Amino acid sequence: MNDDTGAHRSVPPPGAAPPGAATAPGAAGPGGPRVPVAVHRFGDPFTYFLTRLLAFVVDTFGVAFVIATFAFNQLDAGRLVYARTAAASLPLIVALSFGGALLLSWLCEGLFGTTLGKLLFALGVGRVRGGRAGFGRALVRRLIAPIDLLLVGPIVALVTPNHQRLGDLATGTVVARARIGFLAPVIAIALFAGIAYAQVTFGGGLTSALAVSAATTTALPALGGIVAGATGLLHPAGPGAAPAPLPETPSPAPIETPAPPATAPALAQTPSASQTPAEAPSTGDGSGSTPAPDGTPATDETDQPEATPTASIQ
């Protein structure tokens, strides 16, 4: 097509951008398909990473603590038959608590694109090009999370443009500011109020909360030893090194038992009147007679003359 000056001017086809016009994000390029690109907001980097850390604490430990109060209340009521003994109750409650927290986090992220902790701090999870993450991507993010917790995830999130950890890079997801803005914390506070009401009504209230806190405080040293042993912190010289000897525990001092009081020597028994006196010594004449009290020798029946029988004279 010629203009008034006679120069040839090309006319763009219908639907194409004019020459020299900038292509907006997500718009079709000349002759290319439309590529959807979502705009993600992160805000201040320090505030962004701090809110992600706090959201993780709420989703993992806060939700697990609430579930533990419900489990302890059921244990106290005698409904958890397996956990009747003290040795089995703590592992079961820990498994139920953290397992329930991970399951709830996965379901919320797959259904709504956020979790309770992320909703409280106005964060959401979605695809890089827009849309919800879905159950599959949310599950893969959970499986890679233990690797990210070894300080790998925060370092990777600091250097990537969209602040993605390894789980986000593997699934094509991103954690950014929620689209609903300030309404997200309001909804989260309302949900937490409902959870608190359910905990007071069905979870034992303050009694079970204090009991779980006491059990957690008691079990923390043992749990720390297990984690340190599993990560090799107790064997700095290597896996084959001998473990450090445990400190000697002083044995308790023996308790002295007082000696019984000394008993008085037994006195010689005095013959009582009921006892038969010993035989008096003989006088030496061989008669065996016992002298009378007045000194006259007693007569013995053996010394009397025998009577001679006389025949009767008729």
Secondary structure, 3 states (H helix, E strand, C coil): CECCCCCECCCCCCCCCCCCCCCCCCCCCCCCCCCCCCCCCCCCHHHHHHHHHHHHHHHHHHHHHHHHHHHHHHHHCCCCHHHHCHHHHHHHHHHHHHHHHHHHHHHHHHHHCCCHHHHHCCEEEEECCCCECHHHHHHHHHHHHHHHHHHHHHHHHHHCCCCCCHHHHHHCEEEEECCCCCHHHHHHHHHHHHHHHHHHHHCCHHHHHHHHHHHHHHHHHHHHHHHHHHHCCCCCCCCCCCCCCCCCCCCCCCCCCCCCCCCCCCCCCCCCCCCCCCCCCCCCCCCCCCECCCCCECCCHHHCCCCCCCCCCC
